[in-house]
Amino acid sequence: MQKTARQYLSYLKYFGPGAVIACMSVGAGDIVLAPRIGAWAVPLYSALWIITFALITKGLTAYLATRYSLLSGEHIMSLFARVRPCGWINIISLIIGFALLPFMIATFLTILGNVITLFTGTGDFIIWGAGLGLAIALLGLISSYRIIEKIQLVFVVFLSIGAVIAVAVVHPDWIAILKGLFTPQIPTVAPWVTAEDIIAVPVMLQLAAIYGTMHGAYADFTAYISWWRLRVHEKKVALKSEILAGVKIDLLVSFIVVAIFMIAFLAAGVVILGQNHLVPNGVDLISQQQSIYEVISPFVGYYLYPIAMVVVIGGSIYAGMDATPRMIKAWLDPLSARAQKVSFKRFQAYILIYLLFVSVPLMFIQKPIILMTIYLLLTGVFGMWLLGWGALWANQRHLPKEQRLGKTKVALFLVNNIVVTVFIVLILVIR
């Protein structure tokens, strides 16, 4: 038993790609969406189950897609590019990516600019967001950000642990939390809520946004696979290799960490925001959460929280500066020999120019939640659903017989995909 435990601990050396996506999702989902839905959802804690649901279904899908890519020695998007007609999966991914990624970037820039204006009392959030976004993009082209990454990680941990402490301090109903995690139900909006972008948006669509942000979306896992392929030098991995066990550990640890923090933020939304009839809304999506940290200490709430928010949101944008061009290149390279010849840094520059040029005008809409929800629905829900079915097909049809899944595992992944399909139908049907 000791040897087995020691072996599993040794696999933690593979914890890396999952950590990057975890930091990105903590910055976007935990801080904004989780406490927001916790504040307005009734019965209390009735939205918690979506976190458990996302952890299981998205974790299985991410592993299956990565498994194929490492065993075959090619990115799963290269296989999709051979699907007739004309590699339609990659083409649709590119169209949706170019159309919707600016929505998410605009949301991040809006939040970042709003943080600066709220806590300094100077300037305009669009000018601050666009200016800082440009600075981060330029830094991304000339720097590896290792120092920034470490600083970001520190503040992500600070914000997340702070939420856990704040929840513990106010003594929530732990039994209700545990029950909420494993009781699927459709919450309703609390009667005190007047925000139009909560009342007017179907509840299932808002649950879908939580699902979508949990540990990243389809596009993020495209980059995740690319990062793993870089770690193995884009070579094939043996079925019994320690690498595949490392992928499982990387995904398991990162998903559990994100789930714990999302649970804490959602619970904080229930016991701190909801009880005080506060809800993040409109352009300002972060000032209400300040009250969560004030429960711990006024100093933490007034001084450390604003600094942490700037670093975490800025760090999320930074992480996207590498992840976004990498995912788009993974979609495009199999379709174009010319694109394959373009160096990553040069390709990265083209993509970042496009994203900033399109994202800044979207900030004038001043509806960051709507922009975020549209992006997460299409890439975090529909995209992961498509990846789940595609990954199962890839493993069973395009790997050697000895590397394919056994009947039990096929049944597991088949049930997983069917359950996600039912979830999508409910999103479309229930208003």
Beta strands, then each sheet from edge to edge (+ up, - down):
strand 1: 41-42
strand 2: 188-189
sheet 1: 1+ 2-
end
